[in-house]
Amino acid sequence: MESNKKKVTNNIVMLYIMNATQLLLPLVTLPYLTRVLSVEGYGVVSYVKSLMVYVTLIIEFGYLLSGTKEILESKNDKKKLSYIISKITISKILLSLFAFVVLLFMIFFIPLLRRFTLFTILSFFTPFLSIFIYDYFFRGIEKMQVITIRYLIMRGTATVLTFIFVKGEAQLILIPILDIIGSVIAVVWVNIEVKKMGISFSSVKLKDIISSLFTSFTYFISNAASTAFGALNTLLVGIYLSPKDVAYWGVVMTLVGAVQTMYSPISDGIYPRMIETKSLKLFWKVLLFFVPLLVIGSLVTYFGAPIILSIIGGAKYKVAYLYLQQSVPLLVISFFSILFGWPLLGAINKVKEVTFSTILTALLQVLGLFMLILLGKFSITTILFLRSITELFMALVRMTYVYRYRNYFKDTIMKV
């Protein structure tokens, strides 16, 4: 039990270092970019980055979860590990080809992307290069420090180069190029680490690639549905609202995303342990430890919203502070919906239940968005309200499933 606690602690600490960096680096570059670029220019950057969320989603295809589980089950067999990495890498390359075709269609149909075609295509290469950093592998063998160092190399390089070379709107095209440079350096370093572990690529049977895609599809559907909450919102904002609203939305969502990245280390850190232990007691202790921090953070965000927006975006973005305040319920609710998903239900193989809850919620979100458009009520405020309601629905559905399947855990809720 002590060993489990140490592993969970190490996993969470290392992932928190990475996610603290994920929080800090955007908050460092955001004030810089909002000042050297016009509001419309930053809106383009924000919009294309949100689009790359879809691209990343297709390429990842749920392998961060299914791959982690498969690696965990074979972590003492190097031959199997080599085969799994080879199989998933080939699968992701095939998926990236499909994602690129989809991106070309979007460039053709969306005017904003047509105006910045080269910027959009260059932005594609960062998610493509992520194929070769194997985060699922390092999660599966519980070497979270490699993931953390990799991220620091990749994003740290791009951030430093951004400050050096991007001085105004004329250097807009450099932003995706600098991201590519950071990614290439990270890919080289990660593959050296993988080689040191005795892992090498091997030939893969086509039927195993197809089987792998089918296995990961359930995880993909769940992630695709959850992405509809964020990326689809941004996509529609870019179509129906003004460039300034796109920029305001982008800044606020960057801050919301930065906060939510702080939830990932908890979820990712306990997920491998929950698969092995299926201990509700462990989960409950982690939850109770972080809830007070969640409450404090939410209060700071709500009452400090005007100051936060002034510091991060500058005076021209301060008017968006109400949107940040309106996002606080979403920040609170999403903490519970995330933790009651994969770390709990996924650990007892209730993948279909997690997926169903996400798909159902996503359908409600999409229906709500189009109702807002039809009724002429589509605005940042109404989107945030809708998003909070649907997130609450998902959290309650997942909690209901956890209670229903409580006997699948090694200790019941009553013992916690």
Salt bridges, closest charged atoms under 4 A:
GLU60 OE1 - LYS92 NZ 3.15
GLU70 OE2 - LYS87 NZ 2.61
ASP135 OD2 - ARG150 NH2 2.51
GLU142 OE2 - LYS75 NZ 3.52
GLU142 OE2 - ARG273 NH2 2.77
ASP179 OD2 - LYS49 NZ 3.35
ASP179 OD1 - ARG155 NH1 3.20
GLU193 OE2 - LYS196 NZ 3.49
ASP268 OD2 - ARG139 NH2 2.79
GLU276 OE2 - LYS75 NZ 3.62
GLU276 OE1 - ARG273 NH2 3.16
GLU391 OE1 - ARG387 NH1 2.50
